[in-house]
Amino acid sequence: MTQNLGNRRHPIEIRLKREEKALEIDFDDGRSFRLPAELLRVESPSAEVQGHGRDTKTTVAGRRHVGIMKLEPVGNYALRIGFDDLHDTGLYSWDWLYDLGANQDEIWREYLDALEAKGLSRDP
C-alpha cells in the first residue's frame, strides 16, 4: 500500500527547468502548473519562512534571481527543493505545490504587497 500522508493531489510528472528557474508539475486531475523558483523560495513551507504559529510568517526579500539546484523526493508525498541560496529545509507536499500553483496569482500579489509594506525589495 502506498502512503499518501493526506495528500489529495499527486503529480504525474515533474520537470525542473533549471535555466528558466522554474518547476513544472502535471497533476493527476489534469492541471499543470509552472512555479517560478522565486515563488517557491519565498513561500517555502519551512518553519524559517512560515514561522511556528499564527501571524509569524517571514517576508523573504532579495530572491529575484534564486535558482533551483536540486530536487529530492521525500517518500511518496513531497519534494525537498535545494535552492542556490542554500535554503533546503522546506518539505513541499503535493498538496502544498498544487495549492501554490492554483493560487499563484493571489499569493504573488500578497507577497509583492508585503514587500512594499515593509520597504523591502525582490532584488538582492
CYANA upper distance limits for C-alpha pairs under 8 A (distance plus 0.5 A):
  2 THR  CA     76 ASN  CA      7.96
  3 GLN  CA     76 ASN  CA      7.27
  3 GLN  CA     77 TYR  CA      8.18
  4 ASN  CA     76 ASN  CA      6.95
  4 ASN  CA     77 TYR  CA      6.13
  5 LEU  CA     77 TYR  CA      7.02
  7 ASN  CA     77 TYR  CA      7.47
  7 ASN  CA     93 SER  CA      7.80
  7 ASN  CA     94 TRP  CA      6.71
  7 ASN  CA     95 ASP  CA      5.99
  8 ARG  CA     94 TRP  CA      8.42
  8 ARG  CA     95 ASP  CA      6.82
  9 ARG  CA     27 PHE  CA      7.26
  9 ARG  CA     28 ASP  CA      7.18
  9 ARG  CA     29 ASP  CA      8.06
  9 ARG  CA     94 TRP  CA      6.57
  9 ARG  CA     95 ASP  CA      6.25
  9 ARG  CA     98 TYR  CA      7.59
 10 HIS  CA     27 PHE  CA      6.14
 10 HIS  CA     28 ASP  CA      6.19
 10 HIS  CA     94 TRP  CA      6.29
 10 HIS  CA     95 ASP  CA      8.15
 11 PRO  CA     25 ILE  CA      6.98
 11 PRO  CA     26 ASP  CA      6.11
 11 PRO  CA     27 PHE  CA      4.65
 11 PRO  CA     28 ASP  CA      6.34
 11 PRO  CA     94 TRP  CA      7.41
 12 ILE  CA     25 ILE  CA      8.19
 12 ILE  CA     26 ASP  CA      6.16
 12 ILE  CA     27 PHE  CA      5.88
 12 ILE  CA     28 ASP  CA      6.32
 13 GLU  CA     25 ILE  CA      6.31
 13 GLU  CA     26 ASP  CA      5.67
 13 GLU  CA     27 PHE  CA      7.63
 14 ILE  CA     23 LEU  CA      7.68
 14 ILE  CA     24 GLU  CA      6.28
 14 ILE  CA     25 ILE  CA      5.06
 14 ILE  CA     26 ASP  CA      7.01
 15 ARG  CA     23 LEU  CA      6.32
 15 ARG  CA     24 GLU  CA      5.52
 15 ARG  CA     25 ILE  CA      6.89
 16 LEU  CA     21 LYS  CA      8.48
 16 LEU  CA     22 ALA  CA      6.86
 16 LEU  CA     23 LEU  CA      5.26
 16 LEU  CA     24 GLU  CA      6.93
 17 LYS  CA     21 LYS  CA      6.34
 17 LYS  CA     22 ALA  CA      5.63
 17 LYS  CA     23 LEU  CA      6.32
 17 LYS  CA     24 GLU  CA      7.83
 18 ARG  CA     22 ALA  CA      6.98
 18 ARG  CA     67 GLY  CA      7.56
 18 ARG  CA     68 ILE  CA      6.92
 18 ARG  CA     69 MET  CA      8.13
 21 LYS  CA     36 PRO  CA      6.56
 21 LYS  CA     37 ALA  CA      5.83
 21 LYS  CA     38 GLU  CA      8.47
 21 LYS  CA     66 VAL  CA      8.00
 21 LYS  CA     67 GLY  CA      5.73
 21 LYS  CA     68 ILE  CA      6.94
 22 ALA  CA     34 ARG  CA      7.03
 22 ALA  CA     35 LEU  CA      5.96
 22 ALA  CA     36 PRO  CA      4.77
 22 ALA  CA     37 ALA  CA      5.57
 22 ALA  CA     67 GLY  CA      8.39
 22 ALA  CA     68 ILE  CA      8.16
 23 LEU  CA     34 ARG  CA      6.23
 23 LEU  CA     35 LEU  CA      5.64
 23 LEU  CA     36 PRO  CA      6.89
 23 LEU  CA     37 ALA  CA      7.47
 24 GLU  CA     32 SER  CA      7.73
 24 GLU  CA     33 PHE  CA      6.17
 24 GLU  CA     34 ARG  CA      4.92
 24 GLU  CA     35 LEU  CA      6.73
 25 ILE  CA     32 SER  CA      6.05
 25 ILE  CA     33 PHE  CA      5.89
 25 ILE  CA     34 ARG  CA      7.09
 26 ASP  CA     30 GLY  CA      7.32
 26 ASP  CA     31 ARG  CA      6.53
 26 ASP  CA     32 SER  CA      4.78
 26 ASP  CA     33 PHE  CA      7.12
 27 PHE  CA     31 ARG  CA      5.99
 27 PHE  CA     32 SER  CA      6.55
 27 PHE  CA     98 TYR  CA      8.37
 33 PHE  CA     98 TYR  CA      8.32
 33 PHE  CA    101 GLY  CA      5.90
 33 PHE  CA    102 ALA  CA      8.11
 34 ARG  CA    101 GLY  CA      7.66
 35 LEU  CA     39 LEU  CA      7.27
 35 LEU  CA     40 LEU  CA      7.26
 35 LEU  CA    101 GLY  CA      7.02
 36 PRO  CA     40 LEU  CA      6.91
 37 ALA  CA     41 ARG  CA      6.53
 37 ALA  CA     66 VAL  CA      6.83
 37 ALA  CA     67 GLY  CA      6.23
 37 ALA  CA     68 ILE  CA      6.80
 38 GLU  CA     42 VAL  CA      6.65
 38 GLU  CA     63 ARG  CA      6.38
 38 GLU  CA     64 ARG  CA      6.38
 38 GLU  CA     65 HIS  CA      7.56
 38 GLU  CA     66 VAL  CA      6.28
 38 GLU  CA     67 GLY  CA      7.91
 39 LEU  CA     43 GLU  CA      6.45
 39 LEU  CA    108 TRP  CA      7.72
 40 LEU  CA     44 SER  CA      6.30
 41 ARG  CA     63 ARG  CA      8.11
 41 ARG  CA     66 VAL  CA      8.24
 41 ARG  CA     83 PHE  CA      7.94
 41 ARG  CA     87 HIS  CA      8.44
 42 VAL  CA     49 VAL  CA      7.79
 42 VAL  CA     59 THR  CA      7.71
 42 VAL  CA     60 VAL  CA      5.90
 42 VAL  CA     61 ALA  CA      8.18
 42 VAL  CA     63 ARG  CA      7.97
 43 GLU  CA     49 VAL  CA      7.50
 43 GLU  CA     50 GLN  CA      8.19
 44 SER  CA     49 VAL  CA      6.59
 44 SER  CA     50 GLN  CA      7.71
 44 SER  CA     90 GLY  CA      6.17
 44 SER  CA     92 TYR  CA      8.03
 45 PRO  CA     49 VAL  CA      7.25
 45 PRO  CA     50 GLN  CA      6.50
 45 PRO  CA     90 GLY  CA      5.51
 45 PRO  CA     91 LEU  CA      6.83
 45 PRO  CA     92 TYR  CA      6.92
 45 PRO  CA     96 TRP  CA      8.44
 46 SER  CA     50 GLN  CA      6.43
 46 SER  CA     51 GLY  CA      8.15
 46 SER  CA     89 THR  CA      6.27
 46 SER  CA     90 GLY  CA      4.52
 46 SER  CA     91 LEU  CA      7.37
 47 ALA  CA     51 GLY  CA      5.13
 47 ALA  CA     52 HIS  CA      6.53
 47 ALA  CA     90 GLY  CA      8.10
 48 GLU  CA     58 THR  CA      7.90
 49 VAL  CA     57 LYS  CA      6.21
 49 VAL  CA     58 THR  CA      5.47
 49 VAL  CA     59 THR  CA      7.77
 49 VAL  CA     60 VAL  CA      7.76
 50 GLN  CA     56 THR  CA      7.11
 50 GLN  CA     57 LYS  CA      4.83
 50 GLN  CA     58 THR  CA      6.78
 51 GLY  CA     55 ASP  CA      8.44
 51 GLY  CA     56 THR  CA      5.32
 51 GLY  CA     57 LYS  CA      5.46
 51 GLY  CA     58 THR  CA      7.33
 52 HIS  CA     56 THR  CA      7.06
 59 THR  CA    111 TYR  CA      7.92
 59 THR  CA    114 ALA  CA      7.35
 59 THR  CA    115 LEU  CA      7.40
 61 ALA  CA    115 LEU  CA      7.58
 61 ALA  CA    120 LEU  CA      6.65
 61 ALA  CA    121 SER  CA      6.20
 61 ALA  CA    122 ARG  CA      5.80
 61 ALA  CA    123 ASP  CA      7.78
 61 ALA  CA    124 PRO  CA      7.93
 62 GLY  CA    120 LEU  CA      8.46
 62 GLY  CA    121 SER  CA      6.35
 62 GLY  CA    122 ARG  CA      4.82
 62 GLY  CA    123 ASP  CA      4.82
 62 GLY  CA    124 PRO  CA      4.42
 63 ARG  CA    122 ARG  CA      6.10
 63 ARG  CA    123 ASP  CA      6.79
 63 ARG  CA    124 PRO  CA      6.84
 64 ARG  CA    122 ARG  CA      5.54
 64 ARG  CA    123 ASP  CA      5.98
 64 ARG  CA    124 PRO  CA      7.78
 65 HIS  CA    123 ASP  CA      8.19
 66 VAL  CA     83 PHE  CA      7.32
 66 VAL  CA     84 ASP  CA      6.71
 66 VAL  CA     85 ASP  CA      7.17
 67 GLY  CA     83 PHE  CA      6.17
 67 GLY  CA     84 ASP  CA      5.94
 67 GLY  CA     85 ASP  CA      8.37
 68 ILE  CA     81 ILE  CA      7.48
 68 ILE  CA     82 GLY  CA      6.45
 68 ILE  CA     83 PHE  CA      4.93
 68 ILE  CA     84 ASP  CA      6.46
 69 MET  CA     81 ILE  CA      8.23
 69 MET  CA     82 GLY  CA      5.93
 69 MET  CA     83 PHE  CA      5.79
 69 MET  CA     84 ASP  CA      6.20
 70 LYS  CA     81 ILE  CA      6.48
 70 LYS  CA     82 GLY  CA      5.47
 70 LYS  CA     83 PHE  CA      7.59
 71 LEU  CA     79 LEU  CA      7.00
 71 LEU  CA     80 ARG  CA      6.41
 71 LEU  CA     81 ILE  CA      5.35
 71 LEU  CA     82 GLY  CA      6.81
 72 GLU  CA     79 LEU  CA      6.07
 72 GLU  CA     80 ARG  CA      5.54
 72 GLU  CA     81 ILE  CA      6.93
 73 PRO  CA     78 ALA  CA      6.63
 73 PRO  CA     79 LEU  CA      5.10
 73 PRO  CA     80 ARG  CA      6.81
 74 VAL  CA     78 ALA  CA      5.61
 74 VAL  CA     79 LEU  CA      5.90
 74 VAL  CA     80 ARG  CA      7.10
 74 VAL  CA     91 LEU  CA      8.25
 77 TYR  CA     93 SER  CA      6.21
 77 TYR  CA     94 TRP  CA      6.67
 78 ALA  CA     91 LEU  CA      6.59
 78 ALA  CA     92 TYR  CA      5.68
 78 ALA  CA     93 SER  CA      4.48
 78 ALA  CA     94 TRP  CA      6.11
 79 LEU  CA     91 LEU  CA      6.25
 79 LEU  CA     92 TYR  CA      5.55
 79 LEU  CA     93 SER  CA      6.92
 79 LEU  CA     94 TRP  CA      8.36
 80 ARG  CA     88 ASP  CA      7.04
 80 ARG  CA     89 THR  CA      7.64
 80 ARG  CA     90 GLY  CA      6.69
 80 ARG  CA     91 LEU  CA      5.50
 80 ARG  CA     92 TYR  CA      6.66
 81 ILE  CA     88 ASP  CA      6.13
 81 ILE  CA     89 THR  CA      8.38
 81 ILE  CA     90 GLY  CA      7.69
 81 ILE  CA     91 LEU  CA      8.06
 81 ILE  CA     92 TYR  CA      8.13
 82 GLY  CA     86 LEU  CA      7.04
 82 GLY  CA     87 HIS  CA      6.57
 82 GLY  CA     88 ASP  CA      4.97
 83 PHE  CA     87 HIS  CA      5.93
 83 PHE  CA     88 ASP  CA      6.80
 92 TYR  CA     96 TRP  CA      6.40
 92 TYR  CA     97 LEU  CA      6.76
 93 SER  CA     97 LEU  CA      6.81
 94 TRP  CA     98 TYR  CA      6.56
 95 ASP  CA     99 ASP  CA      6.47
 96 TRP  CA    100 LEU  CA      6.52
 97 LEU  CA    101 GLY  CA      6.66
 98 TYR  CA    102 ALA  CA      6.56
 99 ASP  CA    103 ASN  CA      6.41
 99 ASP  CA    104 GLN  CA      8.42
100 LEU  CA    104 GLN  CA      5.90
100 LEU  CA    107 ILE  CA      7.99
103 ASN  CA    107 ILE  CA      6.58
104 GLN  CA    108 TRP  CA      6.41
105 ASP  CA    109 ARG  CA      6.67
106 GLU  CA    110 GLU  CA      6.71
107 ILE  CA    111 TYR  CA      6.68
108 TRP  CA    112 LEU  CA      6.73
109 ARG  CA    113 ASP  CA      6.66
110 GLU  CA    114 ALA  CA      6.60
111 TYR  CA    115 LEU  CA      6.76
112 LEU  CA    116 GLU  CA      6.76
113 ASP  CA    117 ALA  CA      6.59
114 ALA  CA    118 LYS  CA      6.69
115 LEU  CA    119 GLY  CA      6.52
115 LEU  CA    120 LEU  CA      5.26
115 LEU  CA    121 SER  CA      6.63
115 LEU  CA    122 ARG  CA      8.22
116 GLU  CA    120 LEU  CA      6.49
116 GLU  CA    121 SER  CA      7.93
